[in-house]
């Protein structure tokens, strides 16, 4: 037996002796008081007098009874503690040790002593919930690292390969420009990836706090949409805008610009040439409702469940145009500012992203007569 085991055994024995002494003193006090009261009542009621011998004999018997009852109570309390305290504590400690070692699959079954939920059940429930959350966090962390590594390798490989090719002698000017352009595009993609990772990290760790101000949402939407004019003209897309005027919001304009830019970029990216992209802004029941729709390829239901997850790219044919972080950023921004985002889509017909934000309530101008 190791040193720690010996110490635990000694502690248990000391604790048992302490419990016995506690029960002994308690029993001695209670029984002595009861016997004294009983003898006094007997003397007053019957007029009998007890001799010294009788009292000494009764005291000896009472003392032996106190010793026996104290021992019995100590044994019963020990058994009770073993099944109702020690075993639950051991299970909880063992589970905590496994969690400390990184095993987040451990779960503590409910105890339900005598059919009732006790304090150990509450502790076990919280530990199970903690293990579940840690398991999910660990999975996300592992996936995130794996995805980041993969996304970083692709542009770095492009830069390395084209950089090597640029070193070839007798390279034509046309090829040199082509390779340089490929390196520039890969570098830009790498820079965008790192920027988005940093933004997402700050958003998820609440290191970015909304800077609230009142502004016209329609103007912001139109400005963001116009910034993609070159992209939609290159694909000869039809642009339709239905924007109500004078819809004001109290929000962070910079964060919301991130949302609109991502939604417009995706709509244009996934819409085939000569297709249509639409923007709508309406006021409904105290909310500003923004819809960005397209006539692109659409999203299958099984993919639609994951589009707001980091690095998820449902359409791999457009993977070189993004890194799968855009919609994750959008989702996190909308959560931070207290809005709501949803998507409806049909394969082959396109998608509609709907964002709901609280509209600034204009003060009522009543004329008192």
HELIX and SHEET records of a PDB file:
HELIX    1   1 UNK A    3  UNK A   46  1                                  44    
HELIX    2   2 UNK A   52  UNK A   81  1                                  30    
HELIX    3   3 UNK A   82  UNK A   86  3                                   5    
HELIX    4   4 UNK A   87  UNK A  100  1                                  14    
HELIX    5   5 UNK A  113  UNK A  115  5                                   3    
HELIX    6   6 UNK A  119  UNK A  166  1                                  48    
HELIX    7   7 UNK A  173  UNK A  204  1                                  32    
HELIX    8   8 UNK A  217  UNK A  226  1                                  10    
HELIX    9   9 UNK A  229  UNK A  234  1                                   6    
HELIX   10  10 UNK A  253  UNK A  269  1                                  17    
HELIX   11  11 UNK A  301  UNK A  304  1                                   4    
HELIX   12  12 UNK A  316  UNK A  321  5                                   6    
HELIX   13  13 UNK A  326  UNK A  336  1                                  11    
SHEET    1   A 2 UNK A 213  UNK A 216  0                                        
SHEET    2   A 2 UNK A 248  UNK A 251 -1                                        
SHEET    1   B 5 UNK A 238  UNK A 243  0                                        
SHEET    2   B 5 UNK A 276  UNK A 284  1                                        
SHEET    3   B 5 UNK A 287  UNK A 294 -1                                        
SHEET    4   B 5 UNK A 350  UNK A 358 -1                                        
SHEET    5   B 5 UNK A 340  UNK A 346 -1                                        
END                                                                             
